[in-house]
Amino acid sequence: MSVAKAVNLNHISRESSDIRRLANFYQEIFGFEEMKAPDFGEFKVIWLNLPGALALHLIERSPVTKLPESPYSATSPVADPSHLPRGHHICFSISNFDSFVNNLKEKGIQTFQRSLPDGKIKQIFFFDPDGNGLEVASRSDE
């Protein structure tokens, strides 16, 4: 039996040296909406909400941090989306997969595409402007 009860995902956070650029990306690509965020004083934040799904907290990167700039940079100097199926990423499921993929291509975003072994769900992998891994999957009910 687990220690935690009634668990729900509250939010995912990403640190960035340019939280406005990152917020604009998530708003344009996925439709996140900006919400009121607290003033932490020493660093800036932008809080985004994807209605009915999750919150994304963008946090200004600390100038003294020793963390890698993004998950891929911890082991690889190259942001290759073909490595993301086995790497750190966040996945969103969508109902307009093919038009979404075309939109990414029109924006010049480098992607890696495949399907699950049974062929029922299509997947596309790519990076946000800070190198965080993303996956978008077609809904299984399409």
DSSP file (Angstrom, degrees, kcal/mol; ACC not computed):
  #  RESIDUE AA STRUCTURE BP1 BP2  ACC     N-H-->O    O-->H-N    N-H-->O    O-->H-N    TCO  KAPPA ALPHA  PHI   PSI    X-CA   Y-CA   Z-CA
    1    1 A M              0   0    0      0, 0.0     2,-0.0     0, 0.0     3,-0.0   0.000 360.0 360.0 360.0 137.1    0.0    0.0    0.0
    2    2 A S        -     0   0    0      2,-0.1     0, 0.0     1,-0.1     0, 0.0  -0.327 360.0-134.9 -75.5 157.0    1.4    3.4   -0.9
    3    3 A V  S    S+     0   0    0     -2,-0.0     2,-0.2     2,-0.0    -1,-0.1   0.889  87.8  69.6 -74.4 -42.3    2.2    6.1    1.6
    4    4 A A  S    S-     0   0    0      1,-0.0     2,-0.3    -3,-0.0     3,-0.2  -0.533  70.5-155.8 -81.9 145.3    0.5    8.9   -0.3
    5    5 A K        +     0   0    0     -2,-0.2    -2,-0.0     1,-0.2    -1,-0.0  -0.914  67.5   7.5-120.4 147.4   -3.3    9.0   -0.7
    6    6 A A  S    S-     0   0    0     -2,-0.3     2,-0.3     1,-0.2    -1,-0.2   0.909  83.0-169.5  52.2  51.8   -5.5   10.6   -3.4
    7    7 A V        +     0   0    0     -3,-0.2     2,-0.3     3,-0.0    -1,-0.2  -0.535  13.8 170.0 -79.5 134.6   -2.5   11.5   -5.5
    8    8 A N        -     0   0    0     -2,-0.3     2,-0.5     0, 0.0     0, 0.0  -0.974  42.0-103.4-135.6 151.0   -2.9   13.8   -8.5
    9    9 A L        -     0   0    0     -2,-0.3     3,-0.1     1,-0.2    46,-0.1  -0.660  36.6-177.9 -72.3 123.9   -0.3   15.5  -10.7
   10   10 A N        -     0   0    0     -2,-0.5    45,-0.7     1,-0.3     2,-0.3   0.915  53.9 -36.2 -90.8 -54.4   -0.1   19.1   -9.6
   11   11 A H  E     -a   55   0A   0     43,-0.1     2,-0.4    38,-0.0    -1,-0.3  -0.986  42.1-129.7-162.3 165.5    2.4   20.6  -12.0
   12   12 A I  E     -a   56   0A   0     43,-2.0    45,-2.8    -2,-0.3     2,-0.4  -0.973  27.5-152.0-118.4 138.9    5.6   20.1  -14.0
   13   13 A S  E     -a   57   0A   0     -2,-0.4     2,-0.4    43,-0.2    45,-0.2  -0.870  12.3-174.1-115.3 149.8    8.3   22.7  -13.7
   14   14 A R  E     -a   58   0A   0     43,-2.4    45,-2.6    -2,-0.4     2,-0.3  -0.998  16.1-143.0-135.7 134.3   11.0   23.8  -16.2
   15   15 A E  E     +a   59   0A   0     -2,-0.4     2,-0.3    43,-0.2    45,-0.2  -0.760  27.0 171.2 -96.6 149.5   13.8   26.2  -15.5
   16   16 A S  E     -a   60   0A   0     43,-2.4    45,-3.0    -2,-0.3     3,-0.4  -0.996  44.7-136.7-154.6 149.5   14.9   28.5  -18.2
   17   17 A S  S    S+     0   0    0     -2,-0.3     2,-0.2     1,-0.3    43,-0.1   0.589 111.2  36.6 -80.6 -10.7   17.2   31.5  -18.8
   18   18 A D     >  +     0   0    0     41,-0.1     4,-1.9     1,-0.1    -1,-0.3  -0.661  66.1 170.0-140.9  80.5   14.3   33.0  -20.9
   19   19 A I  H  > S+     0   0    0     -3,-0.4     4,-2.6     1,-0.2     5,-0.2   0.806  78.4  57.3 -67.0 -28.4   11.0   32.1  -19.3
   20   20 A R  H  > S+     0   0    0      2,-0.2     4,-2.6     1,-0.2    -1,-0.2   0.937 107.1  47.8 -66.5 -45.1    9.0   34.4  -21.7
   21   21 A R  H  > S+     0   0    0      1,-0.2     4,-1.8     2,-0.2    -2,-0.2   0.921 114.6  46.8 -59.0 -44.0   10.4   32.6  -24.8
   22   22 A L  H  X S+     0   0    0     -4,-1.9     4,-2.2     2,-0.2    -2,-0.2   0.900 111.2  51.1 -67.2 -41.1    9.5   29.3  -23.3
   23   23 A A  H  X S+     0   0    0     -4,-2.6     4,-2.3     1,-0.2     5,-0.2   0.921 108.6  52.0 -61.1 -44.0    6.0   30.4  -22.2
   24   24 A N  H  X S+     0   0    0     -4,-2.6     4,-2.5     1,-0.2     5,-0.2   0.895 108.5  52.0 -60.0 -40.2    5.4   31.7  -25.8
   25   25 A F  H  X S+     0   0    0     -4,-1.8     4,-3.0     2,-0.2     5,-0.4   0.954 111.9  44.1 -60.6 -52.2    6.4   28.3  -27.2
   26   26 A Y  H  X>S+     0   0    0     -4,-2.2     6,-1.5     1,-0.2     4,-1.5   0.825 114.7  50.2 -66.6 -31.1    4.0   26.3  -24.9
   27   27 A Q  H  X5S+     0   0    0     -4,-2.3     4,-0.9     4,-0.2    -1,-0.2   0.919 116.6  40.6 -69.9 -43.6    1.2   28.8  -25.6
   28   28 A E  H  <5S+     0   0    0     -4,-2.5    -2,-0.2    -5,-0.2    -3,-0.2   0.919 123.3  36.4 -71.9 -44.6    1.6   28.6  -29.3
   29   29 A I  H  <5S+     0   0    0     -4,-3.0    -3,-0.2    -5,-0.2    -2,-0.2   0.899 135.7  15.7 -79.4 -41.8    2.3   24.9  -29.7
   30   30 A F  H  <5S-     0   0    0     -4,-1.5    -3,-0.2    -5,-0.4    -2,-0.1   0.563  97.8-113.9-113.9 -11.2   -0.1   23.4  -27.1
   31   31 A G     << +     0   0    0     -4,-0.9    -4,-0.2    -5,-0.6    -3,-0.1   0.734  48.6 171.2  84.1  22.2   -2.5   26.2  -26.1
   32   32 A F        -     0   0    0     -6,-1.5     2,-0.4    18,-0.1    18,-0.2  -0.341  23.9-139.5 -61.0 148.8   -1.4   26.7  -22.5
   33   33 A E  E     -B   49   0A   0     16,-3.1    16,-2.7    -7,-0.0     2,-0.2  -0.928  14.8-118.0-113.6 137.0   -2.9   29.8  -20.8
   34   34 A E  E     -B   48   0A   0     -2,-0.4     2,-0.3    14,-0.2    14,-0.2  -0.525  34.6-169.2 -73.6 137.9   -1.0   32.1  -18.6
   35   35 A M  E     -B   47   0A   0     12,-2.9    12,-0.6    -2,-0.2     2,-0.1  -0.815  34.8 -76.7-123.6 165.1   -2.3   32.2  -15.0
   36   36 A K        -     0   0    0     -2,-0.3    10,-0.1    10,-0.1    -1,-0.0  -0.385  51.2-167.9 -62.8 133.1   -1.5   34.5  -12.0
   37   37 A A        -     0   0    0      8,-0.1     8,-0.1    -2,-0.1    -1,-0.0  -0.912  22.6-105.5-122.8 150.2    1.8   33.5  -10.4
   38   38 A P        -     0   0    0      0, 0.0     2,-0.8     0, 0.0     7,-0.2  -0.322  30.3-115.5 -70.6 157.7    3.2   34.6   -7.1
   39   39 A D        -     0   0    0      1,-0.1     5,-0.1     5,-0.1     3,-0.1  -0.853  29.5-178.3 -94.7 107.3    6.0   37.2   -6.9
   40   40 A F        -     0   0    0     -2,-0.8     2,-2.3     3,-0.5    -1,-0.1   0.506  24.6-147.6 -85.6  -3.9    9.0   35.3   -5.4
   41   41 A G  S    S+     0   0    0      1,-0.2    -1,-0.2     2,-0.1     3,-0.0  -0.411  85.2  55.8  77.8 -69.8   11.1   38.5   -5.4
   42   42 A E  S    S+     0   0    0     -2,-2.3     2,-0.3     1,-0.1    -1,-0.2   0.666 118.0  20.2 -77.2 -16.7   14.6   36.9   -6.1
   43   43 A F  S    S-     0   0    0     19,-0.0    -3,-0.5     2,-0.0     2,-0.2  -0.991  77.5-117.4-149.6 155.5   13.5   35.1   -9.3
   44   44 A K        -     0   0    0     -2,-0.3    16,-2.8    -4,-0.1     2,-0.3  -0.627  26.8-174.5 -94.3 150.2   10.8   35.3  -11.9
   45   45 A V  E     - C   0  59A   0     -2,-0.2     2,-0.4    14,-0.2    14,-0.2  -0.976  14.8-160.0-137.3 153.5    8.2   32.7  -12.7
   46   46 A I  E     - C   0  58A   0     12,-2.3    12,-3.1    -2,-0.3     2,-0.5  -0.991  14.3-155.5-129.1 126.4    5.5   32.2  -15.3
   47   47 A W  E     -BC  35  57A   0    -12,-0.6   -12,-2.9    -2,-0.4     2,-0.3  -0.891  11.6-171.0-104.7 131.0    2.7   29.8  -14.5
   48   48 A L  E     -BC  34  56A   0      8,-3.1     8,-2.5    -2,-0.5     2,-0.4  -0.870   6.2-157.3-118.4 151.9    0.8   28.2  -17.3
   49   49 A N  E     -BC  33  55A   0    -16,-2.7   -16,-3.1    -2,-0.3     6,-0.2  -0.995  11.7-158.1-130.9 135.1   -2.3   26.1  -17.3
   50   50 A L  E >>  - C   0  54A   0      4,-3.0     3,-2.8    -2,-0.4     4,-1.0  -0.918  41.9-117.7-106.4 100.9   -3.5   23.6  -19.9
   51   51 A P  T 34 S+     0   0    0      0, 0.0     4,-0.0     0, 0.0    -2,-0.0  -0.055  92.1   4.1 -49.3 129.5   -7.2   23.5  -19.0
   52   52 A G  T 34 S+     0   0    0      1,-0.1    -3,-0.0     0, 0.0     0, 0.0   0.456 130.9  58.8  78.4   1.4   -8.3   20.1  -17.9
   53   53 A A  T <4 S-     0   0    0     -3,-2.8     2,-0.3     1,-0.3    -1,-0.1   0.659 100.8 -48.7-123.7 -75.0   -4.8   18.7  -18.1
   54   54 A L  E  <  - C   0  50A   0     -4,-1.0    -4,-3.0     2,-0.0     2,-0.4  -0.982  38.4-108.5-163.4 167.8   -1.9   20.2  -16.1
   55   55 A A  E     -aC  11  49A   0    -45,-0.7   -43,-2.0    -2,-0.3     2,-0.5  -0.842  22.0-156.1-106.3 147.0    0.0   23.2  -14.9
   56   56 A L  E     -aC  12  48A   0     -8,-2.5    -8,-3.1    -2,-0.4     2,-0.6  -0.991   5.0-158.5-124.4 121.6    3.5   24.1  -16.1
   57   57 A H  E     -aC  13  47A   0    -45,-2.8   -43,-2.4    -2,-0.5     2,-0.5  -0.901   3.4-160.2-105.0 118.0    5.6   26.3  -13.9
   58   58 A L  E     -aC  14  46A   0    -12,-3.1   -12,-2.3    -2,-0.6     2,-0.4  -0.865  12.1-167.0 -98.9 125.8    8.5   28.1  -15.7
   59   59 A I  E     -aC  15  45A   0    -45,-2.6   -43,-2.4    -2,-0.5   -14,-0.2  -0.935  26.8-110.0-121.3 132.1   11.2   29.3  -13.3
   60   60 A E  E     -a   16   0A   0    -16,-2.8   -43,-0.2    -2,-0.4   -45,-0.1  -0.410  44.4-110.2 -61.1 127.6   14.0   31.7  -14.1
   61   61 A R        -     0   0    0    -45,-3.0    -1,-0.1    -2,-0.2   -17,-0.1  -0.322  28.4-117.2 -62.8 136.7   17.3   29.7  -14.1
   62   62 A S    >   -     0   0    0      1,-0.1     3,-1.2    -3,-0.1    -1,-0.1  -0.587  12.9-140.9 -73.7 132.7   19.6   30.4  -11.2
   63   63 A P  T 3  S+     0   0    0      0, 0.0    -1,-0.1     0, 0.0    -2,-0.1   0.631 101.0  49.2 -70.2 -10.9   22.9   31.9  -12.4
   64   64 A V  T 3  S+     0   0    0      2,-0.0    -2,-0.0     0, 0.0    -3,-0.0   0.348  82.4 124.8-107.7   5.1   24.8   29.8   -9.9
   65   65 A T    <   -     0   0    0     -3,-1.2    -4,-0.0     1,-0.1     0, 0.0  -0.277  46.5-160.1 -67.8 150.8   23.2   26.4  -10.6
   66   66 A K        +     0   0    0      2,-0.1    -1,-0.1     3,-0.0     3,-0.1   0.271  55.4 117.3-108.7   6.4   25.4   23.4  -11.5
   67   67 A L  S    S-     0   0    0      1,-0.1    -2,-0.0     2,-0.1     0, 0.0  -0.393  77.6 -95.1 -71.8 152.2   22.5   21.5  -13.1
   68   68 A P        -     0   0    0      0, 0.0    -1,-0.1     0, 0.0     6,-0.1  -0.344  33.7-116.0 -63.0 152.0   22.8   20.7  -16.8
   69   69 A E  S    S-     0   0    0      1,-0.1   -54,-0.1     4,-0.1    -2,-0.1   0.851  92.1  -8.7 -59.5 -36.3   21.0   23.2  -19.1
   70   70 A S  S >> S-     0   0    0     61,-0.1     3,-0.8     1,-0.1     4,-0.6  -0.968  80.1 -94.7-155.7 164.7   18.6   20.6  -20.2
   71   71 A P  G >4 S+     0   0    0      0, 0.0     3,-1.1     0, 0.0     4,-0.4   0.868 120.0  51.9 -55.5 -40.2   18.1   16.8  -19.9
   72   72 A Y  G >> S+     0   0    0     59,-0.7     4,-2.2     1,-0.2     3,-1.1   0.827 100.3  62.9 -68.7 -28.0   19.8   15.9  -23.2
   73   73 A S  G <4 S+     0   0    0     -3,-0.8    -1,-0.2     1,-0.2    -4,-0.1   0.643  85.6  75.5 -73.6 -11.3   22.9   18.0  -22.3
   74   74 A A  G << S+     0   0    0     -3,-1.1    -1,-0.2    -4,-0.6    -2,-0.2   0.837 120.8   5.6 -66.7 -30.6   23.7   15.7  -19.4
   75   75 A T  T <4 S+     0   0    0     -3,-1.1    -2,-0.2    -4,-0.4    -1,-0.2   0.516 130.0  44.4-128.4 -12.4   25.0   13.0  -21.7
   76   76 A S     <  -     0   0    0     -4,-2.2    -1,-0.3     1,-0.1     4,-0.0  -0.997  53.2-153.2-143.0 134.0   25.0   14.4  -25.2
   77   77 A P  S    S+     0   0    0      0, 0.0     2,-0.4     0, 0.0    -4,-0.1   0.540  83.7  72.9 -79.5  -4.5   26.1   17.6  -26.8
   78   78 A V  S    S-     0   0    0     -6,-0.2     2,-1.4     2,-0.1     0, 0.0  -0.928  77.0-137.6-117.0 132.0   23.6   17.2  -29.6
   79   79 A A        +     0   0    0     -2,-0.4    48,-0.1    -6,-0.0    52,-0.0  -0.689  35.3 170.1 -85.3  89.6   19.8   17.6  -29.3
   80   80 A D    >   -     0   0    0     -2,-1.4     3,-2.1     1,-0.1     4,-0.3  -0.899  26.0-157.8-106.4 109.6   18.8   14.5  -31.3
   81   81 A P  G >  S+     0   0    0      0, 0.0     3,-1.2     0, 0.0    31,-0.2   0.686  86.9  73.9 -63.7 -15.7   15.0   13.8  -31.0
   82   82 A S  G 3  S+     0   0    0      1,-0.2     4,-0.1     2,-0.1    -3,-0.0   0.679  92.6  56.8 -70.0 -13.7   15.5   10.2  -32.1
   83   83 A H  G X  S+     0   0    0     -3,-2.1     3,-1.2     1,-0.2    -1,-0.2   0.606  85.4  84.6 -86.7 -12.9   17.0    9.6  -28.6
   84   84 A L  G X   +     0   0    0     -3,-1.2     3,-1.8    -4,-0.3    -1,-0.2   0.775  69.1  72.7 -68.1 -29.1   13.9   10.8  -26.8
   85   85 A P  G 3  S+     0   0    0      0, 0.0    -1,-0.2     0, 0.0    -2,-0.1   0.826 114.0  30.1 -56.0 -26.0   11.8    7.6  -26.8
   86   86 A R  G <  S+     0   0    0     -3,-1.2    -2,-0.2    -4,-0.1     2,-0.2   0.223 117.7  73.2-112.2  12.6   14.3    6.4  -24.1
   87   87 A G  S <  S-     0   0    0     -3,-1.8     2,-0.2     1,-0.1    -3,-0.0  -0.565  96.7 -61.7-118.2-178.0   15.1    9.7  -22.6
   88   88 A H        +     0   0    0     -2,-0.2    45,-0.4   -17,-0.0     2,-0.3  -0.465  69.8 140.1 -66.6 127.4   13.4   12.3  -20.4
   89   89 A H        -     0   0    0     -2,-0.2     2,-0.4    43,-0.1    45,-0.3  -0.985  47.2-127.9-161.1 161.3   10.3   13.8  -22.0
   90   90 A I  E     -d  134   0B   0     43,-1.7    45,-2.7    -2,-0.3     2,-0.4  -0.931  28.7-148.4-109.6 139.3    6.8   14.9  -21.3
   91   91 A C  E     -d  135   0B   0     -2,-0.4     2,-0.4    43,-0.2    45,-0.2  -0.923  12.4-171.3-115.7 135.6    4.0   13.4  -23.5
   92   92 A F  E     -d  136   0B   0     43,-2.3    45,-2.6    -2,-0.4     2,-0.4  -0.957  15.4-143.2-116.3 140.2    0.8   15.1  -24.6
   93   93 A S  E     -d  137   0B   0     -2,-0.4     2,-0.3    43,-0.2    45,-0.2  -0.881  25.1-178.5-101.4 136.7   -2.0   13.1  -26.4
   94   94 A I  E     -d  138   0B   0     43,-2.5    45,-1.4    -2,-0.4     3,-0.3  -0.898  33.5-140.9-134.6 162.3   -3.9   15.0  -29.1
   95   95 A S  S    S+     0   0    0     -2,-0.3     3,-0.2     1,-0.2     2,-0.1   0.553  97.5  55.5 -98.7 -10.5   -6.7   14.4  -31.5
   96   96 A N     >  +     0   0    0      1,-0.2     4,-2.2     2,-0.1    -1,-0.2  -0.384  63.9 151.4-117.8  54.1   -5.3   16.2  -34.6
   97   97 A F  H  >  +     0   0    0     -3,-0.3     4,-2.7     1,-0.2     5,-0.2   0.897  67.7  47.9 -56.1 -52.2   -2.0   14.4  -34.9
   98   98 A D  H  > S+     0   0    0      1,-0.2     4,-2.1     2,-0.2    -1,-0.2   0.906 115.1  43.9 -62.5 -43.6   -1.4   14.7  -38.6
   99   99 A S  H  > S+     0   0    0      2,-0.2     4,-2.0     1,-0.2    -1,-0.2   0.858 112.4  54.5 -69.6 -32.4   -2.1   18.4  -38.8
  100  100 A F  H  X S+     0   0    0     -4,-2.2     4,-2.2     2,-0.2    -2,-0.2   0.935 108.2  48.8 -62.6 -46.4    0.0   19.0  -35.7
  101  101 A V  H  X S+     0   0    0     -4,-2.7     4,-2.3     1,-0.2    -2,-0.2   0.917 110.3  51.3 -60.1 -44.3    3.0   17.2  -37.3
  102  102 A N  H  X S+     0   0    0     -4,-2.1     4,-2.3     1,-0.2    -1,-0.2   0.889 108.4  52.4 -60.3 -39.1    2.6   19.4  -40.4
  103  103 A N  H  X S+     0   0    0     -4,-2.0     4,-1.6     2,-0.2    -1,-0.2   0.904 107.9  50.3 -64.5 -42.4    2.5   22.5  -38.2
  104  104 A L  H  <>S+     0   0    0     -4,-2.2     5,-2.2     1,-0.2     4,-0.4   0.924 111.0  49.6 -60.6 -43.4    5.8   21.5  -36.5
  105  105 A K  H ><5S+     0   0    0     -4,-2.3     3,-1.5     1,-0.2    -2,-0.2   0.906 107.9  53.4 -62.3 -41.7    7.4   20.9  -39.9
  106  106 A E  H 3<5S+     0   0    0     -4,-2.3    -1,-0.2     1,-0.3    -2,-0.2   0.825 107.6  51.9 -62.0 -31.2    6.2   24.3  -41.1
  107  107 A K  T 3<5S-     0   0    0     -4,-1.6    -1,-0.3    -3,-0.2    -2,-0.2   0.486 116.0-117.5 -83.3  -3.3    7.9   25.9  -38.1
  108  108 A G  T < 5 +     0   0    0     -3,-1.5     2,-0.5    -4,-0.4    -3,-0.2   0.723  56.7 159.7  75.6  22.0   11.1   24.1  -38.9
  109  109 A I      < -     0   0    0     -5,-2.2    -1,-0.2    -6,-0.2     2,-0.2  -0.676  42.2-124.2 -82.2 125.4   11.1   22.1  -35.6
  110  110 A Q        +     0   0    0     -2,-0.5    17,-0.5    17,-0.1     2,-0.3  -0.510  41.2 177.3 -70.5 130.9   13.4   19.0  -35.9
  111  111 A T        -     0   0    0     -2,-0.2     2,-0.4    15,-0.1    15,-0.2  -0.850  31.2-147.6-133.7 165.6   11.4   15.8  -35.1
  112  112 A F  E     -E  125   0B   0     13,-1.9    13,-3.0    -2,-0.3     2,-0.4  -0.991  24.3-165.0-132.8 126.7   11.6   12.1  -34.8
  113  113 A Q  E     +E  124   0B   0     -2,-0.4     2,-0.3    11,-0.2    11,-0.2  -0.904  20.5 137.8-120.5 142.7    8.4   10.1  -35.7
  114  114 A R  E     -E  123   0B   0      9,-2.2     9,-3.6    -2,-0.4     2,-0.3  -0.933  36.5-120.3-159.7-179.6    7.4    6.5  -35.0
  115  115 A S  E     -E  122   0B   0     -2,-0.3     7,-0.2     7,-0.3     5,-0.0  -0.899  35.7 -94.3-126.5 158.9    4.4    4.4  -33.9
  116  116 A L    >   -     0   0    0      5,-2.6     3,-2.7    -2,-0.3     5,-0.1  -0.331  51.2 -97.9 -63.3 158.1    3.9    2.0  -31.1
  117  117 A P  T 3  S+     0   0    0      0, 0.0    -1,-0.1     0, 0.0    -2,-0.0   0.798 126.0  53.5 -53.4 -32.2    4.7   -1.6  -32.1
  118  118 A D  T 3  S-     0   0    0      1,-0.1    -2,-0.1     3,-0.0     0, 0.0   0.560 106.5-129.9 -80.8  -5.4    1.0   -2.4  -32.6
  119  119 A G  S <  S+     0   0    0     -3,-2.7    -1,-0.1     2,-0.2     3,-0.1   0.461  78.3 111.3  76.8   1.2    0.8    0.6  -35.0
  120  120 A K  S    S+     0   0    0      1,-0.2     2,-0.5    -5,-0.0    -1,-0.1   0.790  71.9  47.4 -81.1 -27.7   -2.3    2.0  -33.3
  121  121 A I  S    S-     0   0    0     -5,-0.1    -5,-2.6    16,-0.0     2,-0.3  -0.964  71.6-151.5-121.5 125.8   -0.7    5.1  -31.7
  122  122 A K  E     -E  115   0B   0     -2,-0.5    16,-2.5    -7,-0.2     2,-0.4  -0.683  14.9-163.2 -91.1 147.1    1.6    7.5  -33.7
  123  123 A Q  E     -EF 114 137B   0     -9,-3.6    -9,-2.2    -2,-0.3     2,-0.4  -0.971  12.2-170.3-131.8 145.1    4.3    9.4  -31.8
  124  124 A I  E     -EF 113 136B   0     12,-2.1    12,-2.5    -2,-0.4     2,-0.4  -0.998  10.0-160.5-134.2 135.9    6.4   12.4  -32.6
  125  125 A F  E     +EF 112 135B   0    -13,-3.0   -13,-1.9    -2,-0.4     2,-0.3  -0.902  23.2 142.1-116.9 141.3    9.4   13.6  -30.5
  126  126 A F  E     - F   0 134B   0      8,-2.2     8,-2.9    -2,-0.4     2,-0.3  -0.952  40.3-104.1-163.2 176.6   11.0   17.0  -30.4
  127  127 A F  E     - F   0 133B   0    -17,-0.5     6,-0.2    -2,-0.3   -17,-0.1  -0.841  21.7-129.4-113.3 148.3   12.6   19.6  -28.1
  128  128 A D    >   -     0   0    0      4,-2.1     3,-2.3    -2,-0.3  -106,-0.1  -0.343  50.8 -84.3 -79.5 176.5   11.2   22.8  -26.7
  129  129 A P  T 3  S+     0   0    0      0, 0.0    -1,-0.1     0, 0.0  -107,-0.1   0.708 131.4  50.5 -59.9 -19.4   13.5   25.9  -27.1
  130  130 A D  T 3  S-     0   0    0      2,-0.1  -115,-0.0  -108,-0.0  -108,-0.0   0.385 122.4-101.7 -98.0   3.3   15.5   25.0  -24.0
  131  131 A G    <   +     0   0    0     -3,-2.3   -59,-0.7     1,-0.3     2,-0.4   0.605  69.1 149.5  89.6  11.4   16.1   21.4  -25.0
  132  132 A N        -     0   0    0    -62,-0.1    -4,-2.1   -61,-0.1    -1,-0.3  -0.649  50.3-113.3 -78.2 134.1   13.4   19.7  -22.9
  133  133 A G  E     - F   0 127B   0    -45,-0.4   -43,-1.7    -2,-0.4     2,-0.4  -0.435  35.7-174.6 -73.1 137.6   12.1   16.6  -24.5
  134  134 A L  E     -dF  90 126B   0     -8,-2.9    -8,-2.2   -45,-0.3     2,-0.4  -0.973   9.7-168.4-130.3 145.3    8.5   16.4  -25.7
  135  135 A E  E     -dF  91 125B   0    -45,-2.7   -43,-2.3    -2,-0.4     2,-0.4  -0.991   2.9-165.6-127.4 140.1    6.4   13.7  -27.2
  136  136 A V  E     -dF  92 124B   0    -12,-2.5   -12,-2.1    -2,-0.4     2,-0.4  -0.999  12.7-168.9-123.2 130.5    3.0   14.1  -28.8
  137  137 A A  E     -dF  93 123B   0    -45,-2.6   -43,-2.5    -2,-0.4   -14,-0.2  -0.900  23.6-116.1-119.6 145.4    1.0   10.9  -29.3
  138  138 A S  E     -d   94   0B   0    -16,-2.5   -43,-0.2    -2,-0.4     2,-0.2  -0.474  42.5-101.7 -71.0 151.1   -2.2   10.4  -31.3
  139  139 A R    >   -     0   0    0    -45,-1.4     3,-1.3    -2,-0.1   -17,-0.1  -0.509  20.0-132.9 -73.3 144.1   -5.2    9.4  -29.3
  140  140 A S  T 3  S+     0   0    0      1,-0.3    -1,-0.1    -2,-0.2    -2,-0.0   0.644 103.6  63.5 -72.1 -13.4   -6.0    5.7  -29.3
  141  141 A D  T 3         0   0    0      1,-0.2    -1,-0.3     0, 0.0    -2,-0.0   0.282 360.0 360.0 -94.6  11.5   -9.7    6.5  -30.0
  142  142 A E    <         0   0    0     -3,-1.3    -1,-0.2     0, 0.0    -2,-0.1   0.479 360.0 360.0 -74.0 360.0   -9.0    8.2  -33.3
